[in-house]
Amino acid sequence: MSTDTTASVSTHILDTSIGRPAEGVAIALAARAGSDAEWTALGGSATDADGRCKDLPALPEGTTHVRLDFETEAYFSTQHSAKKQAEAQQDAPRVRDSGAFFPEVAITFAVTPGEHYHVPLLLNPFGYSVYRGS
């Protein structure tokens, strides 16, 4: 929850290759106070069955930049076995056996105290997109 002196962050992931939420993706949260400051790891969580990560740590006062690190390689190697992928995408090309093209996705964005930032990740084995949601 944001306050007058802090911002807050939430996220969710939709696996667009199968049209379903991405469950079990590990997410790490880091923050810094200023463009030249060092990143401080704040902790992390993982997405639930609805692809949502509802328990990210609170941001410290003075945070100006946030980084979300999504561990996508493990998700694609465990959640997208060749059989499951083939069932989900009968007409689509198979995912490479060697894992995800993007083994991790790091999203960095600026924040303002008092604001809430919902940053959804639209993910597939060969691309991704993010935006500021509501």
N, C-alpha and C positions, 0 to 999 in steps of 0.2 A: 504494500500500500504506500502510495506517495504521501509526503507531507509537504509543508511549505518550504522545507529546507532540503528535501530529498526527492528523487525521482523513483519510479518503480518500473519493473520490467516483467513481461510475461511473453510466452511464445507457444506456438504449436507447429506441428509438421504434418503436411499432407503429402503422401507418396503419390504423385500424379501418374506414375506408371501403372498403378493398380486402382487408383481412385479411392484410396482408403487412408485413414490416419496411420502414421508411422509410429508403432509402439516400440518402446525399449531403446530409443536413441539416447545415449548419454550426452548431456549438455553441461559445459563448464561456463561459469560466469566470472568475468574479470572487470575491474573498473580502474579508472585513473582520474586524478584531479588536475586537468590541464594537458595540453597537447604534448608537452615535453616530459611529463611525469612518467614514472615507471608503472607498469600494470600491476595491480594487486589481485591475486586470485581470491575469489570470495567463496568458492565452493561450486556445487552443481547438483544435478538431479538427472532424471531420465523421463522420457515421455510415457504417459499412461496409455491405456487402450484406446483413448480418444485422440491420441497424438499430442496431448497437452502436457505442459510442464508447469504445474501450478505451485510448486514449492521452491522456486529459486530464492536464494538469499537476498536480503534487503540490501540496497545500495547505501554506502556510507555518505554522510553529509559531505558536500563539496565535490561529488562526482560530476564530471563533465563529459566523460566518454565511457562507453560500455562495449564489451566484446563478448559475444556468445560464440562458443566453439562447439559445433555439432560433430560428434564422432560417427560419421556415416558409413565408414568401411565395415565396421562390425555389424551394423544394421543390415547392409546389403548382403554380407556373407552369411548371416544366420537367417534373416527373414526372407531372402530371395533365393532359395535353392533353385536349381534349374527346373525342377518339377513345379514348384509353387509359381515361379515366374511364368512358365509355359501355360499353366492353368489361368493365370490372371491376364496374360497378354497373348492370346492364341495367334494373333496375326502380327505381333510386334517382334523385332529381332531379339534373340536371346541375350541376356546380360553376359558379359565376359566372365569366364570361369575364374579369372585372376582377381576378381573383386571389383569394387566401385572405381569409376574413373576419377571421382572426387572422394578421396578417403576421409577428408574432413572439410567442413565448411566453417569459415570464421567470418562473422559479421560484426563490424565495428560501426558504432553510430554515436552521435552527440546527443546529450540529454540536458534538460533544463529542470531545475528543482520545481516540485509541485506538479509535474506532468507524469502521466502513465504512458508507457511505451509497450505496445503489443507488436511483436515482430514475428509474423508467420514465415515459415520456410516451406516453399513448394519444391519438392524434391523428386528427382528421378535418377536412374543410374548414370545418365550422361549430361545432366544439367540441373540447375536450381535457380530459383528466383525468390526474392524477399521483398517485403514492403512494410510500411508502417500501417498496422491495422488499427482497430478500435476496440 
